[in-house]
Structures are given as C-alpha cells and as structure tokens.
Amino acid sequence: MKRSQAICKTMLSALMVSMLLIAVNQPARAERVKDLVSVAGVRDNQLVGYGLVVGLSGTGDQTSQAPFTIQSIRNMLTGFGIRVPDNVNPQLKNVAAVTIHADLPAFSKPGQTIDVTVSSIGNAASLRGGSLLMAPLMGADGQVYAIAQGSLLVGGLGASGNDGSRVTVNIPSAGRIPNGATVERAAPSVMASNGEVMLNLNKPDFTTARRLAEQINTTFGPGTASAMDAASVKVLGPSNADRSVTFISMLESLEITPAEAGARVVVNSRTGTIVIGGNVRVMPAAVTHGSLTVSISESVNVSQPGAFNRGGQTVVTPESRIDVTETGSRMFLLDAGVTLEEIVKAINSVGAAPGDLVAILEALDQAGALRAELVVI
C-alpha cells in the first residue's frame, strides 16, 4: 500500500513539473487587442427588482414569519380590484417573495430579452416549479429598464420528513429564467462623441500600454494614440458614428505582444494550490527539509506470585513506551538566479507536500532569497 502511494506521489510530482515547464517554456505570442482591453463606456449595467413567485407545491414562505409576502399579495390583489379584509390574514404556502437581478448589456435595445436570476428573500424551502409574476427591473438611477416574468429553472432539490430530517441538493431557493426579461429602455451611452476612444487594459501594465500605443500609431499614423497611464490609451478616431464603429472594429483586430507578468508566487491557503510564475528567481540559499515522528504506545504487565507464596498478590502494572524517530534531513542548495524548473525539481526531490512547500517558500521570502511577490489568498 505504501509503495503504491509513493508511486502515485512520484507520478503526480512529475506531472506537476511537466505542466509548469510547458507553461514556462511557451514563447511569448501576439494577442488580439480585443482580448486585452475594454472600450471606455461600453459596459454592462446591473438591474434589480422585487417580485412574487407563485405556483409552488407548499414550499413557499411561511407568511407568519415573512409578513412582507402577505403585504405584496394584498397590494397585487388591490391592483386587480380585489380587496382582502383587514381581519383576514391569508396563510399561503405556494407563494414566495423574491429578488430579481440581471445584467443589461451595453447597447441593448427595447424589445430584446436578457436572462434573469431569481432568489428567495423569505423562508421558502424551494422555488422549483414556480412562476415569476411580472416584475419591473430598475437600474441604479431608479428608472425601469426591463420587465421580468416567466417560469423558473431550479437546479437544486430539497426534501424533508415529518420527523424533521431534511436533505438538500445544491440550492433550491434560487433559479434562473433564460430570456426572462424584456428590455423596455436602452441604457444611456457614455462613449465620447468627439471621436476619442479610450482603451482600458484589463490588466494594467506600463509596457503593454506603450506597445499598444506604438502599434496603433504604426497602423494608423503617428499621433493617433497616446498612453495616458498604465491602464488607459487614448485614441483619436473619426467623429462620425458609423465610421467610429468601423474604426473600433479595426482597433480590436490589431495584435500586440503583451508584457510579461511580474514574478509572483500565489498560495491558496484553503485548498493548498500553489502557482509559481515563470519569472520567479531566487538568491543563493540552502534549504533543509525533514520530519520528526513521536510514537507513544501503552501496554499492561501482570505480575503474579509464586505457586506456594500465600502472601503474594497479583499486580497489574502499566508500561509506556515512547519512540522518537527523525527521518534523514535532506538539504538542497539553490544557486543564484535559478529558474522555475530548478526550483520545482529541487523541492520535489525531497518529497515536499503542498503544506511543506508553502513553508519553504515563506522561509525563502523571509530570508530575502525569493525574488518574487508572495501572495497568500
């Protein structure tokens, strides 16, 4: 069993080294501007609303604990000319109060449809099988931009018994409605009307911004683009609307070689995932890695008197045994400027687990030998 585990560990280490080396040895390649930047003013807008989901199979809100659901039902029925007496408190189990949210894409026009997500805000056990009644979706300015309605698709499932036992798979109190909202108002565009186009890098970098401006100037002529900072490049384009669309399309089709990322080691403390950037280097350092095992065992000894000893008694005495075993501590030397390949091979050569690898990297960082930013998330 131990041998098979050791073989699996060795194979896993070799696979990790291979994957890291493949990622590092890939040459820099040009990428489309479309994949590196976003155009200022072209963005999604968040919408939110409140509504009622009906048609549930007894899994709706407990109205005694969610009075806003009853209030919403009263207001809705009043709008249809039906008045519920004040002394009547309906106990409905097939209705749930929900919030609706959606993203309104840029340049969406009235009549187009968008997806919406519906989530319970009361104590409904499940929204499976329910239908959302017409609900307005508002933007941050308080204006209604879409109307949502439709049947929910719920991926979760919940079941409960009379004895209080309950089983839940995924989240049954939230669902989606594909194309569940119709756009009623177009979001205002904030793109500049004087022909200026501002390109914002998804990952700010001074070198990438400079290369982008140089490529645009090479293609469209000197003075067309200028890098404003590490994140923005201002481009002078035509002021005519239809020509501006063509111009932006041509900008997005350009290709540049982005700058290499900074040296960084990212450690996920929750999952033990460690990602080492290809530009990581270390200064001369010696690392030792070992383990100490302490084993404590308990046993019982029975002492009996001789066959003809009338005054003797049988005595039970406990016995403790403590063994301390320290495995051979192996040390490896890291020379100045070693690459990622050498770092991974050296650390894997001592059989370090992810937790041990984190400790080694932190020690190298504290010693000032790690020429990279250590990020723990």
C-alpha positions in Angstrom: 0.0 0.0 0.0 2.8 2.4 0.9 4.7 1.6 -2.2 1.7 2.3 -4.4 1.1 5.6 -2.6 4.8 6.5 -3.2 4.5 5.7 -6.9 1.3 7.8 -7.2 3.1 10.7 -5.4 6.1 10.5 -7.7 3.9 10.4 -10.8 1.9 13.4 -9.5 5.1 15.4 -8.8 6.4 14.6 -12.3 3.1 15.7 -13.9 3.2 18.9 -12.0 6.7 19.6 -13.1 5.8 18.9 -16.7 2.8 21.2 -16.7 4.8 24.0 -15.1 7.6 23.6 -17.6 5.3 23.6 -20.5 3.7 26.8 -19.3 7.0 28.5 -18.7 8.7 27.4 -22.0 5.9 28.7 -24.2 7.2 31.6 -26.2 5.6 35.0 -26.0 2.9 35.3 -28.7 0.8 38.2 -30.0 -2.7 38.6 -28.8 -5.7 40.5 -30.1 -6.4 43.9 -28.7 -10.0 42.8 -28.2 -8.8 40.2 -25.6 -6.6 42.7 -23.7 -8.7 45.9 -23.4 -12.2 47.2 -23.0 -13.6 50.3 -24.5 -14.5 53.0 -22.0 -18.2 53.5 -21.8 -19.0 50.0 -23.2 -20.1 48.2 -20.1 -23.0 46.2 -18.6 -25.5 47.8 -16.2 -26.9 46.0 -13.2 -30.6 45.8 -12.7 -32.6 44.6 -9.6 -36.2 44.1 -8.8 -38.7 42.6 -6.4 -41.5 40.2 -7.2 -43.6 37.2 -6.3 -43.1 33.5 -7.4 -46.4 31.6 -7.4 -47.4 28.0 -8.1 -45.1 26.4 -5.6 -46.0 23.0 -4.1 -46.3 24.0 -0.5 -42.6 25.2 -0.3 -43.3 28.9 -0.3 -42.8 31.4 2.5 -44.3 30.9 6.0 -46.3 34.1 6.0 -46.3 34.3 9.8 -42.5 34.8 9.6 -42.5 36.8 6.3 -45.2 39.4 6.6 -43.9 41.3 3.5 -45.1 38.4 1.4 -48.7 38.9 2.5 -48.4 42.7 2.1 -47.2 42.2 -1.5 -50.1 39.8 -2.2 -52.6 42.4 -0.8 -51.1 45.2 -2.9 -51.2 43.0 -6.1 -54.8 41.9 -5.5 -55.8 45.5 -4.8 -54.5 46.5 -8.2 -56.9 43.9 -9.7 -59.8 45.3 -7.8 -59.9 42.6 -5.1 -59.8 43.8 -1.5 -58.8 41.4 1.2 -60.5 42.3 4.6 -58.1 43.7 7.2 -59.0 41.0 9.7 -58.1 38.2 7.2 -54.5 37.0 7.2 -54.1 34.5 4.3 -51.8 31.6 5.1 -50.4 30.8 1.6 -47.7 28.2 1.2 -47.4 28.4 -2.6 -46.1 32.0 -2.8 -42.6 33.3 -2.2 -41.2 36.8 -2.2 -38.1 37.0 -4.3 -35.5 39.5 -5.6 -34.6 39.5 -9.3 -31.3 40.7 -10.7 -29.9 40.8 -14.2 -27.1 42.4 -16.3 -28.2 44.8 -19.0 -25.6 44.5 -21.8 -24.3 47.6 -23.5 -26.3 48.9 -26.4 -29.3 46.7 -25.6 -32.4 47.9 -27.4 -36.1 47.8 -26.3 -37.7 44.5 -27.3 -34.6 42.4 -26.7 -34.5 39.8 -24.0 -32.0 39.1 -21.2 -31.5 36.4 -18.6 -32.6 36.9 -15.0 -31.7 35.3 -11.7 -34.4 34.9 -9.0 -33.6 34.4 -5.4 -35.8 33.9 -2.3 -35.6 36.6 0.4 -38.0 34.9 2.8 -38.0 31.4 4.2 -39.2 29.5 1.2 -37.9 26.0 1.1 -37.8 25.7 -2.7 -38.7 27.7 -5.8 -38.9 24.5 -8.0 -42.0 24.6 -10.2 -42.8 28.2 -9.6 -43.5 31.1 -12.0 -42.4 34.7 -11.6 -45.2 37.3 -11.9 -44.5 40.4 -13.9 -41.9 42.5 -12.0 -40.0 45.7 -13.0 -36.2 45.8 -13.0 -34.6 49.1 -12.1 -31.1 50.5 -12.5 -29.1 52.5 -10.0 -30.9 55.7 -11.2 -34.3 54.3 -10.2 -35.5 54.0 -13.8 -37.2 50.8 -15.0 -35.2 49.3 -17.8 -36.7 45.8 -18.1 -39.8 43.7 -17.2 -39.3 40.2 -15.9 -41.7 37.3 -16.0 -41.7 33.5 -16.7 -41.2 30.0 -15.3 -38.1 29.3 -13.2 -35.4 26.7 -13.9 -34.1 25.5 -10.5 -31.1 23.2 -10.3 -31.5 22.4 -6.6 -33.7 19.9 -4.8 -34.9 19.7 -1.2 -36.9 17.0 0.7 -37.9 16.8 4.3 -39.7 14.4 6.6 -42.2 14.7 9.4 -39.5 13.9 11.9 -37.5 16.9 11.0 -35.0 15.2 8.8 -34.1 17.1 5.6 -32.0 16.5 2.5 -30.9 19.4 0.2 -29.1 19.1 -3.1 -27.5 22.3 -4.4 -29.6 25.4 -3.7 -33.3 25.1 -4.4 -34.1 28.6 -3.2 -32.7 30.3 -6.3 -33.2 29.8 -10.0 -32.9 31.4 -13.4 -35.2 32.4 -16.2 -33.5 32.3 -19.6 -34.6 35.3 -21.7 -36.9 36.1 -18.8 -36.9 39.9 -19.1 -37.7 42.2 -21.9 -35.8 45.4 -22.3 -38.0 48.4 -22.1 -35.4 51.2 -22.1 -32.0 51.5 -23.6 -29.2 52.3 -21.2 -27.6 55.7 -21.9 -24.3 55.5 -23.7 -21.3 57.4 -22.2 -18.9 57.0 -25.1 -17.2 60.2 -26.2 -18.9 61.9 -29.2 -15.8 63.8 -30.3 -14.1 60.8 -31.8 -11.9 60.0 -28.9 -11.8 56.3 -27.9 -10.3 55.3 -24.5 -9.0 51.8 -24.3 -8.6 50.4 -20.8 -6.3 47.5 -20.2 -7.8 44.6 -18.3 -4.5 44.2 -16.5 -2.7 47.5 -16.2 0.9 47.5 -17.3 3.1 50.3 -18.5 4.9 48.2 -21.1 1.7 46.8 -22.6 0.2 50.3 -22.8 3.3 51.6 -24.5 3.3 48.7 -27.0 -0.4 49.2 -27.7 0.0 52.9 -28.4 3.0 52.2 -30.7 1.1 49.5 -32.7 -1.8 51.8 -33.2 0.4 54.7 -34.3 2.3 52.3 -36.7 -1.0 51.2 -38.3 -3.0 54.5 -38.4 -0.3 57.1 -38.4 1.8 59.0 -35.8 -0.2 60.8 -33.1 -3.2 58.6 -33.3 -2.7 57.0 -29.9 -1.0 58.0 -26.7 -0.6 56.1 -23.4 -2.2 58.0 -20.6 -1.1 55.7 -17.8 -0.6 52.0 -17.1 -4.3 51.3 -17.7 -5.5 53.7 -20.4 -4.6 54.5 -24.0 -6.3 57.4 -25.7 -7.0 57.0 -29.4 -8.1 59.8 -31.8 -10.7 58.4 -34.2 -13.4 59.7 -36.6 -16.3 61.7 -35.0 -18.8 60.2 -37.4 -20.8 57.4 -35.7 -20.7 54.8 -38.4 -17.0 55.4 -39.1 -16.4 55.2 -35.4 -17.8 51.6 -35.3 -15.5 50.6 -38.1 -12.5 52.2 -36.5 -13.1 50.4 -33.2 -13.5 47.2 -35.0 -10.1 47.7 -36.7 -8.6 48.5 -33.3 -9.9 45.3 -31.8 -8.4 43.3 -34.6 -4.8 44.5 -34.1 -2.4 42.2 -32.4 0.3 43.1 -29.9 2.6 41.1 -27.6 1.7 42.0 -24.0 4.4 42.4 -21.4 5.5 39.5 -19.2 3.8 39.3 -15.9 5.7 40.2 -12.8 7.4 37.5 -10.7 4.7 36.2 -8.3 4.0 33.1 -6.2 0.3 32.6 -5.4 -0.6 30.4 -2.5 -4.2 29.4 -1.8 -4.2 28.6 1.9 -7.7 26.9 1.8 -7.0 24.4 -1.0 -3.2 24.1 -0.9 -2.9 25.2 -4.5 0.4 26.8 -5.4 1.1 28.7 -8.6 4.7 29.8 -9.3 5.2 32.3 -12.1 7.8 31.7 -14.8 9.9 34.7 -13.9 10.4 33.7 -10.3 14.1 33.7 -9.3 15.9 33.0 -6.0 19.2 34.2 -4.5 21.7 31.7 -3.1 20.1 29.7 -0.3 20.3 26.3 1.4 17.1 24.6 2.3 16.7 21.6 4.6 13.5 19.6 5.0 12.9 16.8 7.5 10.3 15.4 9.8 10.2 14.2 13.4 7.9 11.3 14.4 6.9 10.6 18.0 5.2 7.3 18.8 3.7 6.5 22.2 2.4 3.0 22.9 0.8 1.7 26.1 0.8 -1.9 27.4 -0.1 -3.7 30.6 2.1 -6.2 32.6 0.6 -8.7 35.0 2.8 -9.8 37.9 1.7 -13.0 39.8 3.2 -14.5 43.0 4.8 -18.0 43.0 2.7 -21.1 43.3 3.5 -21.6 47.1 3.6 -17.9 48.1 0.5 -17.5 50.2 1.0 -13.8 51.0 1.6 -12.7 47.4 -0.9 -10.8 45.2 -1.5 -10.4 41.6 -0.4 -6.9 40.5 -1.3 -5.2 37.2 1.3 -2.6 36.2 1.0 -0.3 33.1 4.0 0.2 30.9 4.5 3.1 28.5 6.9 3.2 25.6 8.0 6.3 23.7 9.9 6.1 20.5 11.2 9.2 18.7 12.2 8.8 15.1 13.7 11.5 12.9 14.0 10.9 9.2 17.1 11.8 7.4 17.0 15.6 6.9 17.9 16.3 3.3 19.4 19.6 2.3 19.5 21.1 -1.2 21.3 24.2 -2.4 19.7 26.9 -4.6 22.2 28.8 -6.7 21.7 32.4 -7.6 19.1 33.1 -10.3 17.8 29.6 -10.6 14.8 29.1 -12.8 11.3 27.7 -12.1 12.4 24.3 -13.4 15.2 24.0 -10.9 13.1 25.3 -8.0 10.4 22.7 -8.6 12.8 19.9 -9.2 14.7 20.7 -6.0 11.6 20.9 -3.8 10.1 17.8 -5.3 13.3 15.9 -4.8 12.8 16.0 -1.0 9.1 14.8 -1.4 7.6 18.0 0.0 3.9 18.1 0.4 1.9 21.3 -0.5 2.0 22.4 3.1 5.7 21.9 3.3 6.2 23.7 0.0 4.3 26.7 1.4 6.6 26.7 4.5 9.7 26.6 2.3 8.5 29.5 0.1 7.6 31.6 3.1 11.0 30.9 4.7 12.8 31.9 1.4 10.7 35.1 1.3 11.5 35.9 4.9 15.2 35.2 4.3 15.2 37.7 1.3 16.1 35.0 -1.1 12.9 34.9 -3.1 12.9 37.4 -5.9 9.1 37.4 -6.3 5.9 38.7 -4.7 4.5 36.1 -2.4 0.7 36.3 -2.4 -1.4 34.3 0.0 -5.2 34.2 -0.7 
